[in-house]
């Protein structure tokens, strides 16, 4: 991987990990379209991937640090009994929402990625991701449910539905953040509330993925130049992710009626073009 390619992938990871357009789908499709020779599944790519995820998780932690501090202090009873119950409830919801992905991912993730991990499959799923985003907007609008509930007002059923939606992202081309936000919208949440819960969910998920990938590196020799490039990419990915999070939280707050629609059209157009090029452009 060249320096330019590494920087490009770092920016792509930092933006698309949180935008509802599928980071994995883009990471699979774009190298195929650009005829880049590196292999995402190659063992030498692992340190780079770990550092990219680390950069993203640090960015999320920086942006939501006040939320996490308040949750932990509240759960410890430092903010009074009412906030303690509220904080424990939110932490419980985050655990419940994560369980489906842990169970289904543990059983089927490797199978799904091996069956559908090609660029042509990812392009089709990217198109379907756009349809999912549009359907969520339509279903939400049809139900007339534009409530102003906060994360603390969510129920266990809300968390289960959002957690099940997260599992859709095991198909490369479907967005984890997009799927979980769609789950929240269908449960009657506003875009900004669904996004906040989705991004809070992302922190333990990304950290767990980083730890799992890092564990695979325990006996692998790492080239110093390779690690240096990975560190630079991690910083760039983190800065991009931080800017993306700040933009998205403001965007979702200010465009609650149709916020997912532009991303949906982008995914449908990009997925359709990529499918045509990959199938007929060779």
C-alpha positions as CSV (number, residue, x, y, z in Angstrom):
1,X,0.0,0.0,0.0
2,X,1.4,3.4,-1.0
3,X,1.3,6.5,1.3
4,X,-1.4,8.1,-0.9
5,X,-3.5,5.0,-0.7
6,X,-3.1,4.8,3.0
7,X,-4.2,8.4,3.5
8,X,-7.2,7.9,1.2
9,X,-8.3,4.8,3.1
10,X,-7.9,6.6,6.5
11,X,-10.1,9.5,5.4
12,X,-12.6,7.1,3.9
13,X,-12.7,5.1,7.1
14,X,-13.1,8.1,9.4
15,X,-16.0,9.5,7.3
16,X,-17.9,6.4,6.3
17,X,-17.7,4.6,9.7
18,X,-20.3,7.1,11.0
19,X,-22.0,8.3,7.8
20,X,-24.8,5.9,7.0
21,X,-23.1,4.8,3.8
22,X,-21.1,1.7,4.9
23,X,-17.4,1.9,5.6
24,X,-16.8,-1.7,4.8
25,X,-18.7,-1.5,1.5
26,X,-16.6,1.5,0.4
27,X,-13.4,-0.2,1.5
28,X,-14.3,-3.2,-0.6
29,X,-15.7,-1.4,-3.7
30,X,-13.4,1.5,-4.2
31,X,-10.1,-0.5,-4.4
32,X,-11.8,-2.8,-6.9
33,X,-12.9,0.2,-9.0
34,X,-9.5,1.9,-8.8
35,X,-7.7,-1.4,-9.5
36,X,-5.6,-1.2,-6.3
37,X,-3.7,-4.4,-5.6
38,X,-3.8,-4.6,-1.8
39,X,-5.9,-7.3,-0.1
40,X,-8.1,-6.2,2.8
41,X,-7.9,-9.8,4.2
42,X,-4.1,-10.0,3.9
43,X,-2.4,-10.5,7.3
44,X,-0.1,-7.6,6.6
45,X,-3.2,-5.3,6.4
46,X,-4.2,-6.1,10.0
47,X,-2.0,-3.6,11.9
48,X,-3.3,-0.8,9.6
49,X,-6.9,-1.9,10.2
50,X,-6.4,-2.0,13.9
51,X,-5.0,1.5,14.0
52,X,-7.8,2.9,11.8
53,X,-10.4,1.4,14.2
54,X,-8.4,2.8,17.2
55,X,-8.5,6.3,15.7
56,X,-12.2,6.1,15.1
57,X,-12.9,4.9,18.7
58,X,-10.8,7.6,20.2
59,X,-12.7,10.2,18.1
60,X,-16.0,8.9,19.4
61,X,-14.7,8.9,22.9
62,X,-13.6,12.5,22.6
63,X,-16.9,13.7,21.2
64,X,-19.1,11.8,23.7
65,X,-16.8,12.0,26.7
66,X,-19.3,14.1,28.7
67,X,-22.0,11.6,28.0
68,X,-19.8,8.7,29.2
69,X,-18.6,10.6,32.3
70,X,-22.2,11.5,33.2
71,X,-23.3,7.9,32.6
72,X,-20.6,6.4,34.8
73,X,-20.9,9.0,37.5
74,X,-24.6,8.6,37.5
75,X,-24.5,4.8,37.6
76,X,-22.1,5.1,40.6
77,X,-24.7,7.1,42.5
78,X,-22.7,10.4,42.5
79,X,-25.4,12.4,40.9
80,X,-28.4,11.3,43.1
81,X,-30.8,8.4,43.0
82,X,-32.9,9.6,40.1
83,X,-30.0,10.0,37.8
84,X,-28.5,6.8,39.0
85,X,-31.6,4.9,37.8
86,X,-31.6,6.8,34.5
87,X,-27.9,6.1,33.9
88,X,-28.2,2.4,34.8
89,X,-31.2,2.2,32.4
90,X,-29.2,3.7,29.5
91,X,-26.2,1.4,30.2
92,X,-28.7,-1.5,30.3
93,X,-30.1,-0.4,26.9
94,X,-26.7,-0.3,25.4
95,X,-25.9,-3.8,26.6
96,X,-29.2,-5.1,25.3
97,X,-28.7,-3.5,21.9
98,X,-25.3,-5.0,21.6
99,X,-26.3,-8.6,22.4
100,X,-27.9,-9.5,19.0
101,X,-24.7,-8.5,17.1
102,X,-22.5,-10.4,19.5
103,X,-24.6,-13.6,19.2
104,X,-25.3,-13.4,15.4
105,X,-21.9,-12.1,14.6
106,X,-20.2,-14.8,16.5
107,X,-22.2,-17.5,14.7
108,X,-22.5,-16.1,11.1
109,X,-20.2,-13.1,10.6
110,X,-17.3,-15.1,9.0
111,X,-19.7,-17.0,6.8
112,X,-21.5,-13.9,5.6
113,X,-18.3,-12.0,4.9
114,X,-16.8,-15.0,3.0
115,X,-20.0,-15.4,0.9
116,X,-20.7,-11.8,0.2
117,X,-17.4,-10.0,0.7
118,X,-16.8,-9.4,-3.0
119,X,-16.9,-5.9,-4.5
120,X,-19.8,-6.9,-6.7
121,X,-21.9,-8.1,-3.8
122,X,-21.0,-5.1,-1.7
123,X,-22.2,-2.8,-4.6
124,X,-25.6,-4.5,-4.6
125,X,-25.9,-4.3,-0.8
126,X,-24.9,-0.6,-1.0
127,X,-27.8,0.0,-3.3
128,X,-30.1,-1.9,-0.9
129,X,-28.7,0.1,2.0
130,X,-30.1,3.2,0.2
131,X,-33.5,1.6,-0.1
132,X,-33.4,0.7,3.6
133,X,-32.7,4.4,4.5
134,X,-35.6,5.6,2.3
135,X,-38.0,3.0,3.7
136,X,-37.2,4.0,7.2
137,X,-38.0,7.6,6.4
138,X,-41.2,6.6,4.7
139,X,-42.3,4.2,7.5
140,X,-41.6,6.8,10.1
141,X,-43.5,9.5,8.3
142,X,-46.4,7.2,7.6
143,X,-46.7,6.4,11.3
144,X,-46.6,10.1,12.2
145,X,-44.3,9.4,15.1
146,X,-42.0,12.4,15.5
147,X,-41.7,12.2,19.2
148,X,-39.1,14.1,21.3
149,X,-38.0,11.2,23.4
150,X,-34.5,11.2,24.9
151,X,-32.2,8.2,25.0
152,X,-33.3,7.8,28.7
153,X,-36.9,7.4,27.6
154,X,-36.2,4.4,25.3
155,X,-37.5,1.0,26.3
156,X,-35.9,-2.4,26.2
157,X,-38.0,-3.2,23.1
158,X,-36.5,-0.2,21.3
159,X,-33.0,-1.4,22.2
160,X,-33.7,-5.0,20.9
161,X,-35.1,-3.6,17.6
162,X,-32.1,-1.4,17.1
163,X,-29.7,-4.2,18.0
164,X,-31.4,-6.5,15.5
165,X,-31.1,-3.8,12.8
166,X,-27.3,-3.6,13.6
167,X,-26.9,-7.2,12.5
168,X,-27.9,-6.2,8.9
169,X,-24.4,-4.5,8.7
170,X,-22.8,-8.0,8.6
171,X,-23.5,-7.8,4.9
172,X,-20.8,-5.6,3.4
173,X,-22.5,-2.6,1.8
174,X,-25.0,-2.1,4.6
175,X,-24.1,0.6,7.0
176,X,-24.0,-0.1,10.8
177,X,-24.8,3.4,11.7
178,X,-27.5,3.6,9.0
179,X,-29.1,0.4,10.1
180,X,-29.2,1.3,13.8
181,X,-30.5,4.8,13.0
182,X,-33.2,3.2,10.8
183,X,-34.1,0.9,13.7
184,X,-34.4,4.0,16.0
185,X,-36.6,5.9,13.5
186,X,-39.0,2.9,13.2
187,X,-39.3,3.0,17.0
188,X,-40.4,6.6,16.8
189,X,-37.1,8.3,17.7
190,X,-35.9,11.6,16.2
191,X,-32.9,11.4,13.9
192,X,-30.6,13.0,16.5
193,X,-31.7,10.7,19.3
194,X,-31.3,7.6,17.1
195,X,-27.9,8.8,16.0
196,X,-26.7,9.6,19.5
197,X,-27.7,6.1,20.7
198,X,-26.1,4.6,17.5
199,X,-22.9,6.4,18.1
200,X,-22.8,5.5,21.8
201,X,-23.4,1.8,20.7
202,X,-20.5,2.1,18.3
203,X,-17.9,2.8,21.0
204,X,-17.9,-0.7,22.6
205,X,-18.5,-2.3,19.3
206,X,-15.4,-0.7,17.6
207,X,-13.3,-1.2,20.7
208,X,-14.2,-4.9,20.8
209,X,-13.4,-5.2,17.1
210,X,-10.0,-3.5,17.7
211,X,-9.1,-5.8,20.6
212,X,-10.1,-8.8,18.6
213,X,-8.0,-7.8,15.6
214,X,-5.1,-6.8,17.9
215,X,-5.2,-10.2,19.5
216,X,-4.6,-11.8,16.1
217,X,-1.4,-9.7,15.9
218,X,0.2,-11.1,19.1
219,X,2.7,-13.3,17.3
220,X,3.0,-11.4,14.1
221,X,6.2,-9.4,13.3
222,X,5.4,-5.8,12.4
223,X,7.6,-3.7,10.2
224,X,8.5,-0.3,11.7
225,X,7.7,1.5,8.5
226,X,4.4,-0.2,8.3
227,X,3.5,0.8,11.8
228,X,4.6,4.4,11.2
229,X,2.2,4.6,8.3
230,X,-0.6,3.0,10.4
231,X,-0.1,5.6,13.1
232,X,-0.3,8.5,10.6
233,X,-3.5,6.9,9.2
234,X,-5.0,6.4,12.6
235,X,-4.6,10.2,13.4
236,X,-6.1,11.1,10.1
237,X,-9.0,8.7,10.5
238,X,-9.6,9.9,14.0
239,X,-9.7,13.6,13.0
240,X,-12.0,12.8,10.1
241,X,-14.3,10.8,12.4
242,X,-14.4,13.6,14.9
243,X,-15.4,16.1,12.3
244,X,-17.9,13.7,10.8
245,X,-19.5,13.1,14.2
246,X,-19.8,16.8,14.9
247,X,-21.3,17.4,11.5
248,X,-23.8,14.6,11.7
249,X,-25.1,15.4,15.1
250,X,-25.9,18.9,14.1
251,X,-27.2,17.8,10.7
252,X,-29.6,15.2,12.2
253,X,-30.8,17.8,14.7
254,X,-31.6,20.4,12.1
255,X,-33.1,18.2,9.4
256,X,-35.3,15.8,11.3
257,X,-37.9,15.3,8.6
258,X,-35.7,13.9,5.8
259,X,-32.2,13.6,7.1
260,X,-31.4,10.1,5.7
261,X,-32.8,10.8,2.2
262,X,-29.6,12.4,0.7
263,X,-27.5,9.4,1.9
264,X,-30.1,7.0,0.5
265,X,-29.9,8.5,-3.0
266,X,-26.1,8.6,-2.8
267,X,-26.0,4.9,-1.9
268,X,-28.5,3.9,-4.6
269,X,-26.7,5.9,-7.3
270,X,-23.2,4.8,-6.2
271,X,-24.3,1.1,-5.8
272,X,-25.9,1.0,-9.2
273,X,-22.9,2.6,-10.9
274,X,-20.5,0.4,-9.1
275,X,-22.6,-2.7,-10.0
276,X,-22.6,-1.8,-13.7
277,X,-18.9,-1.0,-13.8
278,X,-17.9,-4.1,-11.9
279,X,-20.0,-6.5,-14.0
280,X,-19.7,-5.0,-17.4
281,X,-16.6,-2.7,-17.3
282,X,-14.0,-5.4,-17.2
